[in-house]
């Protein structure tokens, strides 16, 4: 038996990592991520999940998306809407057959995903505790933040399941200003950070590899008004915006922006531009990969070969799961027939006899789909 543990080698594909882009409303987050994904994976390599009331995709031509207004709901073709869990499960169950080119899903936005996850957390509590029903996330699961912990659990469990079939996640969210008190000096300062409350943001950050914050960098100058202050007799001045540009911060040594990365060589700041975004992440990955002692091309060839093998394993597991489900459905039909006719042995005896002839003590123990169909044929 081999000993545990092995050396990690960073993946070269930028979409192999969990990425988050936070930013001001309408700064261009959704458009930028769409362009990034199309450049890296093509039109079929990504899918936006427009959560809750988010409708940013409505204004973007050609974007590949589905609306997820609730955690669970059947697909509505007219509104292109389905439950968040439903679409994720469909990808997980049918990755190689229905979504062969899909590499990443984009949660747009995290704020809205939290809302529908909290509703699901409450629903699950009420289902399991009908005598203690509640409409409040603060009261669900016994209170003290446990309802929010359940919401966090179901969100990131689903993201982990997607990763298990080779689909990564990019998360888009909003920002706000927040007062921070320095524990050493006692001074208070402001930062730009996630719009969500801290427990949700902390759960997000620990699952990320890259966190960028999009903002508008405004050039503000003082201009004279031509008027004098009646008290100081000095000429009054006002602040005017002379220009602005859209930026993304990946790292801020001044701690004014809540951004960061697990990769040490990430550039501090870029323009809000798809090509620059790709270059920033790719360069950070290349810098880390260079420590391996192998060339970039050699590592790329090795990882592509491993990825091809992994996809074969995923396809096999997917097929086995589908076959198991078919067997389960057939055996369930046989079992239901027996229950419905338990007082009529003339109908049940042939089923029991056929099962024993095929080598099973009773129909519930059938393990082969062909055998199960032979027994089912007796009642069809």
Backbone torsions as a table, in degrees:
resi	resn	phi	psi	omega
1	UNK	NA	130.6	-178.7
2	UNK	-73.7	151.5	178.4
3	UNK	-72.3	157.2	-179.2
4	UNK	-76.6	156.5	175.1
5	UNK	93.3	140.7	174.3
6	UNK	-154.6	160.9	-177.5
7	UNK	-71.1	139.6	176.2
8	UNK	-86.7	145.3	173.2
9	UNK	-127.2	123.4	-175.1
10	UNK	-64.3	142.0	177.6
11	UNK	-77.9	142.9	-176.3
12	UNK	-86.8	-21.6	-178.6
13	UNK	-75.8	118.2	179.4
14	UNK	-56.8	-31.4	-178.5
15	UNK	-81.7	5.1	174.0
16	UNK	-83.0	-3.7	-174.9
17	UNK	-114.3	153.8	174.4
18	UNK	-81.8	124.6	-174.0
19	UNK	-123.1	144.0	174.9
20	UNK	-131.0	135.8	173.3
21	UNK	-123.3	111.2	174.5
22	UNK	-97.7	154.7	178.7
23	UNK	-178.4	168.7	177.4
24	UNK	-62.9	155.2	178.6
25	UNK	-61.5	133.3	176.8
26	UNK	62.5	25.8	176.8
27	UNK	-80.1	-15.3	178.3
28	UNK	113.5	22.6	-177.1
29	UNK	-62.5	-51.2	-175.8
30	UNK	-63.5	-43.8	179.5
31	UNK	-61.9	-43.9	-179.1
32	UNK	-62.9	-46.9	-178.2
33	UNK	-65.4	-37.0	175.3
34	UNK	-58.8	-47.0	-179.2
35	UNK	-64.5	-40.3	178.2
36	UNK	-60.7	-48.0	-177.0
37	UNK	-65.8	-39.6	-179.9
38	UNK	-67.9	-35.4	178.0
39	UNK	-69.7	-33.7	-176.0
40	UNK	-90.5	-27.8	-172.1
41	UNK	-134.9	-4.0	-178.8
42	UNK	84.5	177.0	-174.2
43	UNK	-67.6	-26.0	-178.5
44	UNK	-100.0	4.5	-174.8
45	UNK	-90.7	-1.4	-177.9
46	UNK	-142.4	162.2	173.2
47	UNK	-150.1	126.3	174.9
48	UNK	-83.7	131.6	172.9
49	UNK	-106.4	101.6	-177.1
50	UNK	-82.6	100.3	-168.9
51	UNK	-86.6	148.2	174.9
52	UNK	57.4	-125.0	-178.6
53	UNK	-94.1	5.1	-178.9
54	UNK	-68.4	132.9	179.7
55	UNK	-138.5	35.9	-179.3
56	UNK	-63.4	-28.7	-177.6
57	UNK	-69.8	-21.5	-176.6
58	UNK	-59.3	-26.5	-175.1
59	UNK	-100.8	11.7	-176.3
60	UNK	-122.0	113.4	-178.0
61	UNK	-66.5	132.1	172.3
62	UNK	81.3	1.8	-178.2
63	UNK	-70.5	137.5	178.7
64	UNK	-87.8	112.4	-173.7
65	UNK	-152.3	166.6	169.6
66	UNK	-143.3	142.8	178.3
67	UNK	-84.6	136.4	179.1
68	UNK	-126.0	75.3	-176.7
69	UNK	-69.6	-19.7	-179.2
70	UNK	-137.3	168.0	178.4
71	UNK	-69.4	-43.8	178.5
72	UNK	-128.5	129.1	170.8
73	UNK	-170.1	150.7	177.5
74	UNK	-69.6	156.0	-178.3
75	UNK	-68.5	132.5	175.2
76	UNK	-113.7	106.0	-174.9
77	UNK	-65.0	-34.6	-177.7
78	UNK	-62.5	-44.0	-179.2
79	UNK	-97.8	-0.1	-177.2
80	UNK	53.2	51.2	-175.2
81	UNK	-124.7	143.1	177.4
82	UNK	-157.3	159.3	178.9
83	UNK	-64.8	146.8	179.3
84	UNK	-57.9	-48.1	179.8
85	UNK	-65.3	-36.0	-177.7
86	UNK	-63.9	-45.5	-178.9
87	UNK	-70.3	-38.1	177.5
88	UNK	-62.9	-44.6	-179.8
89	UNK	-64.5	-36.1	179.0
90	UNK	-65.4	-39.6	176.5
91	UNK	-64.9	-45.3	-178.2
92	UNK	-62.3	-41.3	-176.8
93	UNK	-78.8	-23.8	-172.4
94	UNK	-130.8	31.4	-174.5
95	UNK	-55.3	-52.5	-173.2
96	UNK	-79.6	-23.1	-177.8
97	UNK	-92.5	-43.4	-175.7
98	UNK	-103.2	-25.3	-176.6
99	UNK	-128.9	52.6	-173.1
100	UNK	-63.7	-28.0	-176.6
101	UNK	-97.6	-5.9	-175.4
102	UNK	-70.7	125.6	-179.8
103	UNK	-116.3	-23.4	-174.3
104	UNK	-153.8	141.6	169.1
105	UNK	-110.9	147.4	-178.5
106	UNK	-114.8	120.0	176.8
107	UNK	-86.0	115.8	-176.8
108	UNK	-130.7	98.5	4.8
109	UNK	-119.6	167.0	177.2
110	UNK	-61.1	-37.4	178.9
111	UNK	-55.1	-46.5	-177.4
112	UNK	-75.9	-31.9	175.6
113	UNK	-62.8	-39.3	177.8
114	UNK	-59.5	-42.8	-178.7
115	UNK	-59.0	-47.4	-177.2
116	UNK	-75.5	-27.4	175.6
117	UNK	-70.0	-36.7	176.7
118	UNK	-65.1	-40.4	177.2
119	UNK	-61.8	-39.3	178.1
120	UNK	-69.1	-37.6	177.0
121	UNK	-59.6	-43.8	178.4
122	UNK	-65.0	-42.7	-179.5
123	UNK	-61.6	-42.9	179.9
124	UNK	-64.2	-39.8	177.1
125	UNK	-62.6	-47.1	-178.5
126	UNK	-65.1	-34.3	178.0
127	UNK	-65.1	-42.6	-177.4
128	UNK	-84.0	-16.6	-176.9
129	UNK	-134.8	67.3	-175.3
130	UNK	-61.1	-23.2	-180.0
131	UNK	-87.4	-3.5	179.6
132	UNK	-129.0	39.7	-175.6
133	UNK	-61.7	148.5	179.1
134	UNK	-149.6	158.8	173.8
135	UNK	-110.1	4.7	-174.6
136	UNK	-111.4	132.3	176.3
137	UNK	-65.4	-27.1	-178.9
138	UNK	-72.7	-20.1	179.8
139	UNK	-101.1	-18.8	-178.1
140	UNK	-66.2	146.8	177.1
141	UNK	58.5	31.3	175.5
142	UNK	87.5	6.1	176.9
143	UNK	73.6	-163.6	-180.0
144	UNK	57.4	38.1	177.2
145	UNK	81.6	1.2	-177.0
146	UNK	-70.3	-30.4	176.7
147	UNK	-64.6	-40.2	177.4
148	UNK	-68.7	-37.4	177.0
149	UNK	-61.4	-38.0	177.5
150	UNK	-65.6	-40.1	177.9
151	UNK	-62.5	-43.3	177.7
152	UNK	-61.8	-42.5	-179.0
153	UNK	-59.7	-48.3	-175.9
154	UNK	-71.0	-31.9	177.7
155	UNK	-65.2	-52.5	-172.6
156	UNK	-82.0	-19.5	169.5
157	UNK	-64.4	-41.1	-179.5
158	UNK	-68.1	-39.4	176.9
159	UNK	-63.4	-39.4	178.0
160	UNK	-65.5	-38.8	178.0
161	UNK	-64.2	-39.5	176.7
162	UNK	-61.9	-43.9	179.8
163	UNK	-61.9	-31.9	-178.4
164	UNK	-65.8	-20.3	176.8
165	UNK	-108.7	18.0	173.6
166	UNK	86.5	19.0	179.5
167	UNK	-113.8	116.8	179.0
168	UNK	-87.5	177.5	-175.8
169	UNK	-131.0	133.6	168.0
170	UNK	-111.8	131.9	-177.8
171	UNK	-115.9	132.4	176.7
172	UNK	-109.1	140.0	-179.8
173	UNK	-151.8	172.6	-179.3
174	UNK	-100.7	168.1	-177.7
175	UNK	-126.9	167.3	176.4
176	UNK	-150.7	168.0	171.6
177	UNK	-90.4	145.9	-177.3
178	UNK	-140.9	136.3	176.6
179	UNK	-81.4	130.0	178.9
180	UNK	-120.4	134.8	177.8
181	UNK	-101.8	122.5	179.1
182	UNK	-72.5	123.8	-174.6
183	UNK	-68.8	-19.9	-178.3
184	UNK	-88.6	-55.6	-176.4
185	UNK	-85.1	-23.0	-176.2
186	UNK	82.2	-1.6	179.7
187	UNK	-76.2	151.2	178.7
188	UNK	-108.5	137.3	177.6
189	UNK	-140.5	164.8	-177.9
190	UNK	-105.8	145.0	172.8
191	UNK	-131.5	159.6	168.8
192	UNK	-91.1	128.1	-176.3
193	UNK	-147.9	-178.1	-178.6
194	UNK	-63.3	146.5	179.7
195	UNK	-70.3	-22.9	-174.7
196	UNK	-76.3	159.7	175.4
197	UNK	-67.0	160.6	-164.8
198	UNK	-60.0	-39.0	-177.3
199	UNK	-63.7	-37.2	177.9
200	UNK	-70.5	-38.3	179.5
201	UNK	-68.0	-40.9	178.6
202	UNK	-62.3	-40.6	178.6
203	UNK	-63.1	-36.5	178.4
204	UNK	-68.8	-49.5	-174.4
205	UNK	-58.7	-39.4	-176.1
206	UNK	-71.7	-11.6	178.1
207	UNK	-100.7	3.6	-173.9
208	UNK	-102.4	153.9	170.4
209	UNK	-106.1	-34.1	177.5
210	UNK	-132.6	132.0	176.2
211	UNK	-130.0	113.5	177.6
212	UNK	-113.2	150.9	179.5
213	UNK	-124.4	116.9	-179.1
214	UNK	-89.8	134.2	-178.5
215	UNK	-151.2	168.7	177.6
216	UNK	-102.7	117.5	179.1
217	UNK	-88.7	106.7	-176.3
218	UNK	-99.2	135.3	174.4
219	UNK	-92.1	109.2	-175.6
220	UNK	-110.0	127.3	179.2
221	UNK	-124.1	157.1	176.5
222	UNK	-92.5	133.5	178.4
223	UNK	-123.0	142.3	177.7
224	UNK	-73.6	145.3	-177.7
225	UNK	-98.5	-14.6	-175.4
226	UNK	83.8	1.7	179.4
227	UNK	-113.1	151.2	178.1
228	UNK	-108.5	142.8	175.8
229	UNK	-70.3	128.7	-174.1
230	UNK	-69.0	-17.8	-179.7
231	UNK	-92.2	-51.4	-176.1
232	UNK	-89.1	-16.6	-177.1
233	UNK	64.4	16.1	176.4
234	UNK	-97.0	151.8	-179.3
235	UNK	-68.3	131.6	-178.9
236	UNK	-77.3	147.0	178.3
237	UNK	-126.6	152.0	176.2
238	UNK	-128.3	153.6	176.6
239	UNK	-84.9	131.6	178.8
240	UNK	-127.4	140.3	176.2
241	UNK	-83.1	114.9	-178.3
242	UNK	-92.5	-20.8	179.8
243	UNK	-174.8	161.8	178.3
244	UNK	-151.7	150.7	177.2
245	UNK	-140.5	152.3	-178.5
246	UNK	-96.2	128.4	-173.2
247	UNK	-128.7	162.9	170.5
248	UNK	-127.9	126.2	176.1
249	UNK	-97.8	127.2	172.0
250	UNK	-101.8	-21.9	178.9
251	UNK	-154.6	140.7	-179.6
252	UNK	-137.6	104.9	-178.9
253	UNK	-69.9	-14.7	177.3
254	UNK	-87.2	-4.6	177.2
255	UNK	60.2	30.0	176.6
256	UNK	-93.0	-15.7	-178.0
257	UNK	-127.1	128.5	-177.5
258	UNK	-84.9	80.9	-179.4
259	UNK	-129.9	-180.0	179.5
260	UNK	163.3	174.1	-178.2
261	UNK	-156.8	152.5	173.7
262	UNK	-81.2	-8.4	179.9
263	UNK	-98.6	124.6	-171.8
264	UNK	-66.1	-29.8	-172.0
265	UNK	-97.4	21.2	178.4
266	UNK	-67.1	139.5	177.9
267	UNK	-68.0	149.5	-176.3
268	UNK	-66.7	-46.4	-170.4
269	UNK	-151.0	146.8	175.4
270	UNK	-138.1	167.2	168.3
271	UNK	-71.2	157.1	176.9
272	UNK	-75.5	85.8	-172.5
273	UNK	-146.6	133.9	-174.9
274	UNK	-61.6	-44.5	-179.0
275	UNK	-64.9	-41.5	178.1
276	UNK	-66.0	-36.2	178.1
277	UNK	-61.7	-46.8	179.7
278	UNK	-63.9	-44.1	-179.7
279	UNK	-62.5	-41.5	-178.8
280	UNK	-59.8	-47.7	-178.4
281	UNK	-70.9	-42.8	-179.0
282	UNK	-63.3	-43.0	179.7
283	UNK	-63.7	-38.4	178.7
284	UNK	-64.7	-39.9	178.6
285	UNK	-67.2	-44.2	-179.5
286	UNK	-62.1	-39.1	-180.0
287	UNK	-62.4	-39.3	179.1
288	UNK	-73.4	-40.2	-179.0
289	UNK	-64.3	-30.6	-177.5
290	UNK	-62.8	-19.2	179.3
291	UNK	-75.0	-8.7	-176.4
292	UNK	-77.0	-20.9	-176.6
293	UNK	88.2	-5.6	177.5
294	UNK	-102.1	154.5	177.3
295	UNK	-71.6	158.7	179.2
296	UNK	-60.7	-44.6	-177.4
297	UNK	-65.9	-38.0	178.9
298	UNK	-64.9	-44.8	179.0
299	UNK	-64.3	-40.7	180.0
300	UNK	-61.3	-44.5	-179.7
301	UNK	-63.5	-41.7	179.0
302	UNK	-62.9	-44.3	-177.1
303	UNK	-70.0	-35.1	177.4
304	UNK	-65.9	-37.6	177.8
305	UNK	-66.4	-42.2	178.2
306	UNK	-65.8	-37.5	179.8
307	UNK	-65.3	-39.5	178.1
308	UNK	-62.5	-40.5	177.7
309	UNK	-67.0	-39.7	179.4
310	UNK	-63.6	-40.2	179.2
311	UNK	-63.4	-35.7	176.5
312	UNK	-63.8	-41.9	179.0
313	UNK	-64.8	-41.6	178.5
314	UNK	-63.0	-42.4	179.6
315	UNK	-62.6	-41.5	179.3
316	UNK	-65.2	-44.4	178.8
317	UNK	-64.0	-37.7	178.9
318	UNK	-63.6	-44.3	179.9
319	UNK	-66.1	-41.6	178.4
320	UNK	-61.5	-39.7	-179.7
321	UNK	-65.9	-40.2	179.4
322	UNK	-66.9	-40.5	179.0
323	UNK	-66.0	-38.4	177.5
324	UNK	-64.5	-37.3	178.8
325	UNK	-67.8	-40.2	177.4
326	UNK	-61.0	-45.8	179.2
327	UNK	-61.1	-43.6	179.6
328	UNK	-60.0	-42.1	-178.9
329	UNK	-65.8	-42.2	-179.2
330	UNK	-67.1	-45.6	179.1
331	UNK	-62.8	-36.0	178.6
332	UNK	-64.0	-39.8	177.8
333	UNK	-64.0	-40.3	178.9
334	UNK	-65.0	-44.2	-179.1
335	UNK	-63.3	-42.9	179.3
336	UNK	-62.1	-38.4	179.4
337	UNK	-63.8	-41.3	-179.9
338	UNK	-64.8	-42.8	179.7
339	UNK	-63.1	-41.3	-178.0
340	UNK	-70.0	-23.4	-176.3
341	UNK	-120.7	28.9	-176.1
342	UNK	-62.3	-20.0	179.2
343	UNK	-92.6	-2.4	-178.6
344	UNK	-117.3	87.6	-175.8
345	UNK	-67.1	-22.3	178.6
346	UNK	-63.2	-30.1	178.6
347	UNK	-84.8	-30.1	-174.8
348	UNK	-84.1	-36.9	-175.5
349	UNK	-54.6	-45.1	-179.9
350	UNK	-61.3	-32.6	-179.9
351	UNK	-69.4	-44.8	179.2
352	UNK	-64.1	-42.9	-178.6
353	UNK	-63.6	-43.5	-179.8
354	UNK	-64.7	-41.0	179.6
355	UNK	-61.4	-44.4	-179.9
356	UNK	-66.5	-35.8	178.2
357	UNK	-63.7	-31.6	179.5
358	UNK	-85.5	-3.0	175.3
359	UNK	101.8	16.8	-179.1
360	UNK	-119.6	135.9	-179.6
361	UNK	-65.0	-33.0	174.7
362	UNK	-153.8	162.9	-173.7
363	UNK	-60.4	-26.8	-177.9
364	UNK	-69.6	-13.7	-177.8
365	UNK	-97.4	5.0	-179.6
366	UNK	-65.5	131.8	-177.1
367	UNK	-118.6	0.3	-178.3
368	UNK	-120.0	129.9	-175.2
369	UNK	-64.4	-36.5	179.0
370	UNK	-65.5	-41.4	177.1
371	UNK	-64.1	-41.2	-179.5
372	UNK	-62.6	-40.2	179.5
373	UNK	-67.7	-32.7	177.5
374	UNK	-64.6	-39.9	178.4
375	UNK	-71.2	-41.2	-179.7
376	UNK	-61.3	-32.6	-179.1
377	UNK	-60.7	-24.2	-179.5
378	UNK	-71.4	-22.0	-177.5
379	UNK	-111.8	-1.6	-177.6
380	UNK	-80.5	NA	NA
